[in-house]
Amino acid sequence: MPIGRFLRKIFGYGGDLAIDLGTANTVVWHSKKGLIINEPSVVAVMELKGGVRKVIAVGNEAKRMLGRTPEDIKAIRPLRDGVIADFEVAEAMLSYFIRKALEGGSRFFKPRVVIGVPSIITPVEKRAVIEAAELAGASEVYLVYEPMAAAIGAGLPIDQPGGNMIVDIGGGTTEVAVISMAGIVCSTSLKIAGDEFDEAIVQYLRRKFGILVGERTAELIKMTIGAAMEIEPDKDIELYGRDVTNGIPKKIVISQRDIVEACRDQVSAIISAIKSTLEKTPPELSGDIYERGICLTGGGSLLAGLDKLVEKETGIKTFVAKEPLFTVVKGCAKVLEDIELLARVNVAQ
């Protein structure tokens, strides 16, 4: 047993952390306090002389600056497609969230940290995540593949000899996996998820209505009237954008039918990934999946009608997990409490 863990056991400690380090949002679970942080994975930095960057805001405050900053201040999303794209900024963001999570606790003991990562992460990217967490103050760092963490957090019986299908649609990646005996039997990962829905909406509005909107507006549209199939086709939203011909603000009204059309290709790609994974699934596990159904998690699973469309396209009952935004972090938290399970699902090596 590492000396740090031994001392924590004898003298007590401030708590350990489970982190869903997402492209869109970072969610942190404290072993003693539960869910304590759910903020955008955004950092605002000021560009100084000599290429030096100074962090001026993180999370909610930084996201409010997106598209609204002067030239010397940039709002950066340090993760792309679920992995670290800007190490320096990611380390600063992780450090901020870890310090915030441990406020009021013991400063003597550093926390153990379990982080959910995409299943397509490379060894170099794993090392970057681990180093960032260690520099941010973690004593021990464990990594768990996001579909595994999501399945655990959703309460699926992953340690039994039976097939469980999980579809985790995050901000940067969609992970489809079949899990049995606490292992991933087969999986498919694609870089199409919430961010691509937003970009598709931006491009659709430019193409059809001739207006430009920012990513925050696109995300608002998606959350308000977004859908994978027409449920309320006449449901609409009024918004302003910049006319592409003259640069003047312009007001338009768009319907749910528009957003279904805008996101059609992205939704089709996700359904194709599900079908592809089903085709690779051993026959014995296919029957289990048919009986147990397909579980959707992640923010993208909240796209209205997506579960019904997946069920229609696959012929397999499909359901959205309870609290789908938090299944990955809840799964990481459960792993923290079970040393044997942690040893089986840790992929930090």
TIGU-237921 format. One record per atom (N, C-alpha, C): residue in three letters; x, y, z. Coordinates in steps of 0.001 Angstrom, whole numbers, plus 500000, padded with zeros to 6 digits. Layout:
ALAXYZ
...
//
This chain:
MET500836498805500000
MET500000500000500000
MET500873501249500000
PRO500658502191499020
PRO501444503419499005
PRO501340504145500331
ILE502445504805500756
ILE502480505454502059
ILE501397506511502211
GLY501100507230501091
GLY500059508262501163
GLY498709507668501508
ARG498392506507500885
ARG497100505879501150
ARG497047505347502579
PHE498196504832503064
PHE498258504316504438
PHE498008505436505445
LEU498668506576505227
LEU498501507704506151
LEU497073508246506120
ARG496464508275504928
ARG495081508741504843
ARG494157507827505633
LYS494446506528505554
LYS493598505557506250
LYS493708505715507763
ILE494922506043508228
ILE495142506171509675
ILE494626507502510214
PHE494942508586509502
PHE494655509917510042
PHE493440510616509427
GLY492876510017508411
GLY491767510684507747
GLY492288511572506630
TYR491420512030505742
TYR491859512835504609
TYR490707513698504113
GLY491036514618503225
GLY490032515555502744
GLY489062514979501741
GLY489401513858501114
GLY488509513254500140
GLY489198512999498814
ASP488671512051498043
ASP489173511743496713
ASP488196512269495679
LEU488639512308494416
LEU487841512942493381
LEU487631512026492181
ALA486437512070491637
ALA486130511445490353
ALA485858512579489379
ILE486466512512488187
ILE486352513624487242
ILE485955513116485859
ASP484907513709485317
ASP484556513509483913
ASP485115514716483179
LEU486295514535482592
LEU486990515623481906
LEU486471515675480477
GLY485352516374480299
GLY484682516362479014
GLY485084517508478102
THR484835517322476821
THR485122518371475846
THR484258519599476102
ALA483002519382476464
ALA482082520492476688
ALA482040520924478153
ASN481967519942479063
ASN481858520254480492
ASN482771519354481313
THR483227519886482435
THR483980519091483408
THR483102518921484643
VAL482939517658485050
VAL482097517335486198
VAL482974516667487248
VAL482856517122488493
VAL483689516589489568
VAL482809516070490698
TRP483151514870491169
TRP482442514214492271
TRP483423514061493426
HIS483030514534494602
HIS483858514428495812
HIS483396513218496613
SER484345512405497076
SER483988511154497758
SER483200511382499040
LYS483292512574499607
LYS482560512843500846
LYS481370513787500640
LYS481389514558499544
LYS480362515577499349
LYS479446515302498159
GLY479808514326497331
GLY479009514051496138
GLY479348514987494995
LEU478372515231494116
LEU478576516085492946
LEU478757517536493386
ILE479906518113493065
ILE480177519474493540
ILE480513520457492421
ILE480902519970491246
ILE481257520882490157
ILE480680520362488844
ASN480045521240488104
ASN479592520950486748
ASN479697522255485967
GLU480851522458485329
GLU481115523719484651
GLU481691523476483261
PRO481547524451482367
PRO482089524302481016
PRO483602524132481028
SER484113523314480109
SER485558523115479975
SER486130524251479117
VAL486105525439479697
VAL486551526638478983
VAL487474527440479892
VAL488547527980479320
VAL489495528809480062
VAL489721530099479277
ALA489621531240479944
ALA489918532531479313
ALA491343532923479666
VAL492147533203478664
VAL493546533567478894
VAL493862534908478239
MET494762535656478868
MET495232536923478310
MET496606536697477688
GLU496758537130476450
GLU498019536985475743
GLU498953538127476146
LEU500080537787476789
LEU501059538774477205
LEU502262538754476270
LYS503205539646476494
LYS504395539709475648
LYS505236538440475793
GLY505905538087474728
GLY506781536923474762
GLY506051535602474707
GLY504790535622474293
GLY504024534391474182
GLY503507533849475500
VAL503648534657476573
VAL503168534236477892
VAL501650534397477959
ARG500999533404478573
ARG499546533465478721
ARG499162533471480193
LYS498238534339480549
LYS497773534454481923
LYS496307534046481991
VAL496004533055482834
VAL494622532608482999
VAL493844533645483809
ILE492719534098483262
ILE491918535101483967
ILE490533534589484372
ALA490101533471483798
ALA488804532907484180
ALA488722531455483736
VAL487960530653484486
VAL487773529242484173
VAL486302528879484363
GLY485802527968483550
GLY484462527438483741
GLY483358528382483308
ASN482357528561484176
ASN481189529370483831
ASN481557530787483432
GLU482455531392484201
GLU482851532765483916
GLU483542532866482562
ALA484386531892482244
ALA485096531908480966
ALA484145531688479798
LYS483153530815479958
LYS482225530539478857
LYS481419531773478491
ARG481108532590479479
ARG480360533809479189
ARG481143534753478283
MET482459534522478212
MET483314535380477387
MET483435534900475943
LEU482958533679475640
LEU483087533132474294
LEU482480534080473265
GLY483293534479472285
GLY482818535366471225
GLY482656536807471634
ARG483098537151472869
ARG482860538513473366
ARG484110539146473954
THR485280538696473530
THR486517539181474135
THR487310540046473164
PRO488135540970473696
PRO489039541736472829
PRO490141540835472307
GLU490987541388471425
GLU491995540573470756
GLU492995539921471698
ASP493305540592472819
ASP494335540055473716
ASP493811539032474704
ILE492506538774474685
ILE491907537767475566
ILE491207536713474710
LYS491511535459474968
LYS490911534373474211
LYS490233533382475151
ALA489035532964474781
ALA488339531908475520
ALA488670530592474825
ILE489386529724475523
ILE489923528490474926
ILE489236527254475508
ARG488942526300474643
ARG488478524996475092
ARG489666524048474941
PRO490348523701476032
PRO491606522951475950
PRO491464521485475569
LEU490223520983475491
LEU490014519599475068
LEU489262519580473749
ARG489720518735472864
ARG489036518531471599
ARG488881517041471374
ASP487685516651470959
ASP487402515224470720
ASP487718514385471954
GLY487502514964473138
GLY487641514225474379
GLY489040514122474939
VAL490050514659474248
VAL491427514572474745
VAL492060515957474775
ILE493185516054475494
ILE493834517341475695
ILE494460517848474395
ALA494055519045473994
ALA494616519682472808
ALA495592520789473181
ASP495422521362474368
ASP496302522430474859
ASP496699522062476283
PHE497884521465476441
PHE498285520915477732
PHE498372521991478807
GLU498997523105478517
GLU499195524155479513
GLU497863524665480056
VAL496934524920479168
VAL495628525443479581
VAL494815524355480286
ALA494917523105479815
ALA494202522003480463
ALA494692521802481891
GLU496004521901482098
GLU496563521756483444
GLU496051522857484357
ALA495978524083483831
ALA495467525204484623
ALA493995524985484981
MET493225524457484031
MET491810524199484273
MET491619523101485314
LEU492372521992485158
LEU492285520900486123
LEU492687521366487517
SER493745522149487589
SER494225522655488864
SER493153523502489537
TYR492491524331488746
TYR491420525187489285
TYR490287524340489849
PHE489842523338489081
PHE488718522522489525
PHE489084521663490742
ILE490309521130490773
ILE490728520319491916
ILE490821521179493179
ARG491406522362493055
ARG491485523264494220
ARG490090523648494705
LYS489217523934493764
LYS487847524306494125
LYS487133523153494815
ALA487365521933494312
ALA486716520752494891
ALA487189520472496305
LEU488429520830496615
LEU489013520516497924
LEU488990521690498895
GLU488308522765498532
GLU488230523927499428
GLU487647523516500776
GLY488315523949501825
GLY487836523644503173
GLY488281522305503702
GLY488974521511502873
GLY489442520206503322
GLY490903520237503749
SER491457519063504017
SER492849518963504440
SER493796519356503314
ARG494775520165503628
ARG495779520565502646
ARG496988519621502687
PHE497006518714503667
PHE498163517852503851
PHE498144516671502886
PHE496970516086502708
PHE496866514900501862
PHE496347515267500474
LYS497044514820499462
LYS496599515009498096
LYS495578513932497742
PRO494603514245496911
PRO493542513277496613
PRO493942512237495574
ARG493328511066495673
ARG493361510125494558
ARG492343510631493549
VAL492615510462492277
VAL491719510974491246
VAL491480509902490190
VAL490207509669489869
VAL489823508783488776
VAL489208509652487686
ILE489710509518486461
ILE489259510355485353
ILE488734509486484212
GLY487587509857483676
GLY487040509168482514
GLY487666509699481239
VAL488106508800480350
VAL488754509194479092
VAL488150508398477935
PRO488228508925476700
PRO487694508193475538
PRO488449506892475307
SER487773505903474754
SER488422504610474516
SER489433504672473375
ILE489410505754472566
ILE490357505878471461
ILE491594506687471870
ILE491736506988473145
ILE492867507775473616
ILE494179507038473352
THR495199507764472936
THR496509507170472651
THR497365507150473917
PRO498433506353473949
PRO499327506356475118
PRO499886507739475436
VAL500208508505474404
VAL500727509861474626
VAL499662510736475278
GLU498424510606474817
GLU497326511399475378
GLU497017510960476812
LYS497109509655477086
LYS496944509177478465
LYS497960509843479384
ARG499210509859478924
ARG500279510449479722
ARG500027511930479979
ALA499482512610478972
ALA499182514037479120
ALA498115514269480182
VAL497081513422480187
VAL496014513554481195
VAL496571513290482591
ILE497365512229482729
ILE497938511873484029
ILE498853512978484544
GLU499723513480483684
GLU500649514539484102
GLU499903515812484492
ALA498862516143483734
ALA498082517336484056
ALA497431517200485431
ALA496878516010485722
ALA496237515786487021
ALA497257515805488152
GLU498442515219487913
GLU499482515211488944
GLU499986516623489225
LEU500191517405488170
LEU500629518788488348
LEU499550519618489037
ALA498283519212488840
ALA497177519935489460
ALA496985519557490925
GLY497705518520491416
GLY497644518194492839
GLY497180516802493196
ALA497053515902492226
ALA496612514541492530
ALA497779513700493024
SER497518512807493973
SER498567511909494473
SER498657510649493622
GLU497517510108493251
GLU497447508929492390
GLU496383509204491335
VAL496662508821490100
VAL495726509079489004
VAL495369507766488312
TYR494083507521488158
TYR493590506327487474
TYR492708506787486315
LEU492775506066485219
LEU491956506379484056
LEU490988505237483785
VAL489764505585483441
VAL488742504590483095
VAL488125505010481777
TYR487981504057480858
TYR487349504388479593
TYR485923504880479829
GLU485544505930479116
GLU484243506558479349
GLU483052505616479179
PRO483021504754478149
PRO481861503855478065
PRO481766502914479258
MET482894502461479778
MET482876501609480967
MET482362502390482176
ALA482893503609482366
ALA482448504439483490
ALA480964504764483358
ALA480517505066482139
ALA479112505390481912
ALA478206504205482237
ALA478644503003481839
ALA477851501798482114
ALA477748501549483611
ILE478855501733484321
ILE478848501568485781
ILE477937502613486412
GLY478070503863485969
GLY477247504938486520
GLY475774504784486211
ALA475462504130485085
ALA474064503910484707
ALA473453502718485437
GLY474287501989486188
GLY473786500855486955
GLY473653499574486162
LEU474324499463485014
LEU474259498223484240
LEU475083497134484933
PRO474668495878484824
PRO475380494772485489
PRO476643494379484730
ILE477625495259484711
ILE478799495072483846
ILE479706493938484298
ASP479609493510485563
ASP480511492464486060
ASP479940491061485859
GLN478761490963485252
GLN478140489664485009
GLN478486489154483609
PRO478430487839483386
PRO478716487274482063
PRO477537487429481110
GLY477262488668480737
GLY476146488965479839
GLY476412490280479132
GLY475837490453477944
GLY476115491646477155
GLY475322492866477590
ASN476001493988477674
ASN475381495281477956
ASN475867496267476907
MET474949496946476225
MET475364497950475245
MET475145499347475802
ILE476204500153475745
ILE476158501532476210
ILE476527502438475046
VAL475793503538474890
VAL476098504546473872
VAL476244505873474605
ASP477497506329474738
ASP477785507562475479
ASP478066508685474487
ILE477133509634474387
ILE477241510738473427
ILE477626511993474200
GLY478900512333474151
GLY479391513481474891
GLY479446514734474052
GLY480422515605474363
GLY480573516826473598
GLY481455516630472387
GLY482527515821472540
GLY483481515642471456
GLY483463514279470805
THR483021513249471533
THR483022511892470980
THR481745511145471347
THR481425510175470505
THR480367509216470811
THR481034507858470949
GLU480808507212472084
GLU481413505906472360
GLU480309504854472431
VAL480426503846471580
VAL479492502719471583
VAL480261501493472019
ALA479780500801473044
ALA480533499643473533
ALA479601498551474028
VAL480067497320473846
VAL479409496150474431
VAL480315495664475554
ILE479744495566476754
ILE480525495248477948
ILE480021493963478588
SER480974493124479001
SER480650491894479715
SER481808491557480641
MET481509491102481826
MET482541490712482793
MET483556491833483028
ALA483068493064483156
ALA483881494252483431
ALA484943494505482370
GLY484667494060481148
GLY485590494305480047
GLY484825494737478813
ILE485471495510477946
ILE484852495937476696
ILE485109494862475641
VAL484036494225475186
VAL484131493135474215
VAL484358493685472816
CYS483594494691472441
CYS483779495356471158
CYS483251496775471282
SER483762497659470449
SER483365499064470576
SER483588499808469270
THR482944500939469184
THR483132501859468066
THR483158503260468644
SER484097504058468184
SER484202505434468668
SER484261506369467477
LEU483520507449467545
LEU483574508415466457
LEU483566509834467011
LYS484202510713466264
LYS484328512100466711
LYS483148512928466222
ILE481971512414466514
ILE480723513113466211
ILE479876513070467466
ALA479550514238467994
ALA478784514306469233
ALA478159515706469353
GLY478011516182470569
GLY477323517452470791
GLY477901518635470040
ASP479237518743469994
ASP479867519867469297
ASP479533519854467813
GLU479472518654467219
GLU479173518550465789
GLU477712518896465521
PHE476818518592466470
PHE475431519036466334
PHE475390520562466261
ASP476136521212467154
ASP476153522684467184
ASP476687523246465871
GLU477787522671465385
GLU478380523151464138
GLU477435522928462961
ALA476720521807462970
ALA475772521516461890
ALA474648522551461874
ILE474212522968463059
ILE473166523994463153
ILE473684525324462618
VAL474932525681462979
VAL475535526927462485
VAL475559526936460956
GLN476018525838460360
GLN476137525759458911
GLN474773525743458225
TYR473815525087458829
TYR472464525013458253
TYR471823526396458219
LEU471954527156459312
LEU471349528489459365
LEU472001529423458348
ARG473293529257458166
ARG473979530081457162
ARG473508529723455758
ARG473373528423455521
ARG473012527951454191
ARG471553528273453836
LYS470640528045454767
LYS469218528204454464
LYS468705529618454687
PHE469160530243455788
PHE468618531553456148
PHE469582532713455899
GLY470835532396455572
GLY471790533445455302
GLY472194534254456517
ILE472240533603457686
ILE472670534311458890
ILE473798533545459579
LEU474584534296460312
LEU475667533718461100
LEU475308533791462574
VAL475490532664463295
VAL475296532631464742
VAL476532531989465374
GLY476768532268466637
GLY477896531698467346
GLY477567530347467953
GLU478583529689468521
GLU478370528352469079
GLU477454528365470289
ARG477469529448471074
ARG476566529517472224
ARG475117529548471773
THR474829530319470710
THR473463530390470185
THR473041529046469604
ALA473964528406468887
ALA473651527090468314
ALA473333526078469413
GLU474096526122470486
GLU473854525209471604
GLU472499525483472243
LEU472137526764472372
LEU470841527129472937
LEU469708526600472059
ILE469862526732470758
ILE468852526230469822
ILE468686524721469998
LYS469817524022470035
LYS469801522556470183
LYS469078522146471464
MET469373522827472554
MET468778522467473840
MET467306522839473924
THR466890523852473167
THR465510524340473242
THR464563523578472333
ILE464949523403471064
ILE464043522750470110
ILE464700521594469354
GLY465942521249469723
GLY466649520187469018
GLY465950518847469111
ALA466049518052468046
ALA465425516726468029
ALA466073515873466948
ALA466027514554467156
ALA466560513611466177
ALA465503513214465159
MET464242513393465514
MET463121513119464629
MET462009514101464973
GLU461108514294464057
GLU460067515298464268
GLU459062514834465314
ILE459126515471466475
ILE458192515185467559
ILE457172516308467656
GLU457695517533467648
GLU456849518722467616
GLU457341519607466459
PRO457032519232465211
PRO457599519916464048
PRO457319521412463979
ASP456244521849464607
ASP455900523269464563
ASP456475524059465741
LYS457159523376466651
LYS457807524066467761
LYS458923524928467207
ASP458991526199467638
ASP459990527081467043
ASP460657527972468081
ILE461656528704467615
ILE462384529638468457
ILE462762530857467610
GLU462676532032468223
GLU463034533277467551
GLU464440533680467973
LEU465263534061467008
LEU466631534424467357
LEU467185535467466393
TYR468310536045466814
TYR469003537030465995
TYR470346536462465542
GLY470722536833464325
GLY472029536479463800
GLY472515537609462916
ARG473693537442462357
ARG474238538473461483
ARG474033538074460030
ASP473382538949459271
ASP473123538692457862
ASP474448538558457112
VAL474619537476456351
VAL475889537238455673
VAL476107538193454499
THR475046538823454007
THR475181539702452841
THR475551541133453209
ASN475011541632454317
ASN475274543035454664
ASN475803543252456079
GLY475928542161456857
GLY476482542274458203
GLY475556542877459230
ILE474303543130458851
ILE473336543742459769
ILE472612542645460558
PRO472355542877461870
PRO471600541892462657
PRO470244541597462015
LYS469877540327462048
LYS468645539893461398
LYS467901538918462297
LYS466592539066462368
LYS465770538181463202
LYS465091537137462326
ILE465149535879462791
ILE464462534813462072
ILE463745533904463072
VAL462862533072462556
VAL462180532051463358
VAL462501530705462730
ILE463041529774463535
ILE463343528436463022
ILE462545527405463808
SER462236526310463149
SER461390525280463753
SER462193524038464113
GLN461553523148464853
GLN462181521876465185
GLN462478521080463921
ARG461610521228462920
ARG461838520529461655
ARG463172520946461038
ASP463514522227461173
ASP464792522720460661
ASP465966522035461360
ILE465871521882462676
ILE466983521308463436
ILE467111519813463167
VAL466000519133462969
VAL466054517710462584
VAL466820517573461275
GLU466515518450460329
GLU467198518418459038
GLU468672518783459185
ALA468965519788460027
ALA470349520240460222
ALA471236519132460774
CYS470701518332461692
CYS471500517319462396
CYS471327515911461822
ARG470690515800460682
ARG470369514482460123
ARG471623513629459898
ASP472660514209459309
ASP473870513439459002
ASP474574512962460271
GLN474626513824461295
GLN475297513458462548
GLN474532512340463257
VAL473208512442463296
VAL472391511406463921
VAL472542510085463169
SER472570510156461851
SER472728508945461038
SER474068508266461309
ALA475124509090461504
ALA476451508531461775
ALA476470507785463101
ILE475782508334464106
ILE475727507678465418
ILE474962506356465320
ILE473852506358464602
ILE473080505129464434
ILE473885504091463656
SER474650504517462675
SER475507503601461911
SER476568502974462814
ALA477108503769463752
ALA478107503252464693
ALA477489502206465613
ILE476239502424466007
ILE475545501443466854
ILE475344500138466084
LYS474896500247464834
LYS474678499058464017
LYS475987498321463763
SER477052499085463514
SER478357498479463274
SER478835497689464487
THR478611498240465674
THR479022497556466899
THR478188496298467119
LEU476899496383466817
LEU476034495205466944
LEU476495494088466015
GLU476956494454464831
GLU477430493462463869
GLU478686492747464368
LYS479486493438465177
LYS480727492848465695
LYS480508492073466992
THR479314492155467541
THR479027491539468838
THR478867490020468715
PRO479523489242469578
PRO479347487784469564
PRO477870487416469712
PRO477419486374469008
PRO475999485990469031
PRO475439485784470437
GLU476251485185471336
GLU475764484925472682
GLU475394486221473412
LEU476152487284473135
LEU475887488554473809
LEU474787489352473115
SER474566489076471829
SER473522489787471081
SER472151489547471702
GLY471920488284472139
GLY470643487962472771
GLY470452488717474071
ASP471541488871474834
ASP471457489636476085
ASP471084491085475813
ILE471699491657474774
ILE471427493060474439
ILE469975493222474005
TYR469474492266473236
TYR468080492339472797
TYR467143492328474002
GLU467473491529475018
GLU466628491455476210
GLU466787492678477112
ARG468033493151477262
ARG468305494242478195
ARG468128495622477569
GLY468296495706476260
GLY468139496978475571
GLY469442497747475434
ILE469354498876474739
ILE470494499770474510
ILE470353500975475431
CYS471402501267476167
CYS471370502378477127
CYS472097503586476532
LEU471415504720476455
LEU472003505964475967
LEU472388506850477154
THR473578507418477108
THR474011508340478162
THR474700509541477519
GLY475108510501478359
GLY475777511694477869
GLY474777512768477471
GLY475271513995477347
GLY474390515104477009
GLY473678514929475684
GLY474340514280474704
GLY473724514079473400
GLY472518513164473435
SER472424512317474472
SER471284511403474581
SER469992512154474881
LEU470114513425475292
LEU468943514241475616
LEU468309514861474378
LEU468915514662473200
LEU468314515140471961
LEU466963514449471800
ALA465912515213471767
ALA464549514673471778
ALA464340513647470672
GLY463764512505471057
GLY463418511474470083
GLY464551510576469650
LEU465778510812470150
LEU466901509988469715
LEU466714508537470132
ASP466237508306471349
ASP466021506932471807
ASP464990506218470939
LYS463930506931470560
LYS462890506329469719
LYS463429506012468324
LEU464287506882467805
LEU464841506658466474
LEU465807505472466476
VAL466639505374467512
VAL467556504241467615
VAL466773502941467713
GLU465714502949468513
GLU464878501753468662
GLU464228501370467331
LYS463775502375466598
LYS463147502126465299
LYS464142501546464307
GLU465370502049464301
GLU466381501643463331
GLU467021500287463664
THR467063499926464936
THR467734498678465341
THR466764497561465708
GLY465534497931466045
GLY464572496934466500
GLY464822496483467922
ILE465680497211468658
ILE466013496860470044
ILE465533497982470964
LYS464870497613472045
LYS464385498640472962
LYS465561499511473424
THR465325500798473471
THR466376501754473796
THR465866502708474866
PHE466732503005475819
PHE466318503889476912
PHE467463504828477273
VAL467091505976477838
VAL468069506958478291
VAL468323506732479782
ALA469588506682480167
ALA469947506457481568
ALA469422507580482453
LYS469213507270483710
LYS468852508295484677
LYS470035509247484849
GLU469772510534484832
GLU470810511562484935
GLU471956511296483955
PRO471663511284482665
PRO472660510908481656
PRO473888511813481609
LEU473760513047482068
LEU474904513957482073
LEU475968513552483088
PHE475568512738484068
PHE476473512434485175
PHE476857510968485283
THR476512510150484292
THR476806508717484415
THR478307508442484444
VAL479102509161483654
VAL480546508911483636
VAL481168509244484986
VAL480840510408485532
VAL481446510798486808
VAL480937509913487941
LYS479669509489487886
LYS479140508596488918
LYS479810507226488831
GLY480101506782487604
GLY480811505519487444
GLY482219505607487985
CYS482905506712487712
CYS484263506912488257
CYS484225506950489778
ALA483166507556490334
ALA483036507628491793
ALA482849506241492398
LYS482055505398491744
LYS481845504035492241
LYS483134503229492177
VAL483930503467491137
VAL485210502785491006
VAL486146503162492147
LEU486101504409492585
LEU486929504863493706
LEU486662504053494966
GLU485422503601495125
GLU485016502904496341
GLU485310501404496288
ASP485679500897495124
ASP485859499453494955
ASP487256499193494403
ILE488189498838495281
ILE489586498637494886
ILE489728497546493832
GLU488982496449493983
GLU489077495346493016
GLU488585495770491641
LEU487452496488491613
LEU486921496959490338
LEU487869497973489714
LEU488457498845490545
LEU489421499837490064
LEU490593499162489368
ALA491079498076489968
ALA492212497355489393
ALA491865496749488033
ARG490595496363487856
ARG490176495716486609
ARG489930496711485487
VAL489452497909485837
VAL489057498845484775
VAL490069499985484575
ASN491075500083485438
ASN492088501130485292
ASN492891500913484013
VAL492977501948483177
VAL493716501829481910
VAL494844502850481844
ALA495328503291483002
ALA496356504317483051
ALA497720503791482604
GLN497920502477482595
GLN499222501940482241
GLN499574502274480800
//
